[in-house]
């Protein structure tokens, strides 16, 4: 790996590794939104035909939308990227948890990491591959880049789903709700109820004011909806890709436009809430170089206990792997 690391958001070049449904959807969204000058889509040789087909399909709609360029590439093309997005890995089946994917996707990710190391000379590295917390931990270990450079999408999608469910329950638009899920992106995201707000008002106060039920049973119902959402979508259509693609675009916009945004994303923690060495999601400031700052605030006793339980469970799982 080159020691002359470049961090230049002006390059406006993104590499997307993996041309499956998620990778292709991300590339499509980047192109139609005109965020980048170049998108290079990287796939295994045996998937080259599909990769070329995805690119042609995207290109056919681009002339009337902008001048961005998308092309198939190799790992050598990750040079001078502002952002490298990793989606390579197999998808989750409806009867699987994200942790069920771990062995296969760790093996795939190890190969990808070795290729990245040969050509990397800068840019943030965003991991989308599931189980994202486990895979983010491994890429952080393998690539050994400055803190915050490698991070995962983590609980950003869980937080988006949570926000939408709360907004629907309150009969409001999503932009009136502030709510984050933290911890593991999987079967046990933790809702930060102690910080959830509707229109700058604690959610419990708002619900009381408008005579909406908001008790422990309602909170559990909402959390259950969030946890089941991914599985429900996979059962209905075989995959999820639009929601996570939109979340990735939000993060890419923050990085390429040096427009700091806050999102619950996964990174290897270094003492936050007493946790070290495990990748978990916490709200963070995303900027040109990746995670610029992890935001810690006082958690409720229950939230803190659940976060520690998640750490222990993921560490035990990694030890087995």
SULLINVEN-V608687 format. One line per field, one symbol per residue. ss: DSSP state (H for helix, E for strand, - for the rest). burial: b if it has 16 or more other C-alpha atoms within 10 Angstrom, else e. A space follows every 50 residues. Layout:
# SULLINVEN-V608687
ss->???
burial->???
This chain:
# SULLINVEN-V608687
ss->-----E--HHH-EEEEE---HHHHHHHHHHHH-----EEEEE--HHHHHH HHHHHHHHH---------EEEEE-HHHH----EEEE-----------HHH HHHHHHHHHHHHHHHHHHH--E-EEEE----HHHHHHHHHHHH------E EE---HHHHHHHHHHHHHHH---HHHEE--EEE-----EEE-HHH-EE-- EEHHHHHHH------HHHHHHHHHHHHHHHHHHHHHH----HHHHHHHHH HHHHHH----EEEEEEEEEE-HHH-EEEEEEEEEEEE--EEEEE------ HHHHHHHHHHHHHHHHHHHH-
burial->eeeeeebbbebbbbbbbbbbbbbbbbbbbbbbebbbbbbbbbbeeeeeee bbebbeebbeebeeeeebbbbbbebebbbbbbbbbbbbbebbebeeebbe bbeebbeebeebbebbeebbbbbbbbbbbbbbbbbbbbbbeebeeebbbb bbbbbbbbbbbbbbbbbeebeeebeebbbbbbbbbbebbbbbbebbbbee ebbbebbeeeeeeeeeeeeeebbeebbebbbeebeeeebbbebbbbbbbb bbbbbbebebbbbbbbbbbeeeeebeebbbbbbbbbbbbbbeebeeeeee eebbebbeebbeebbeeeeee
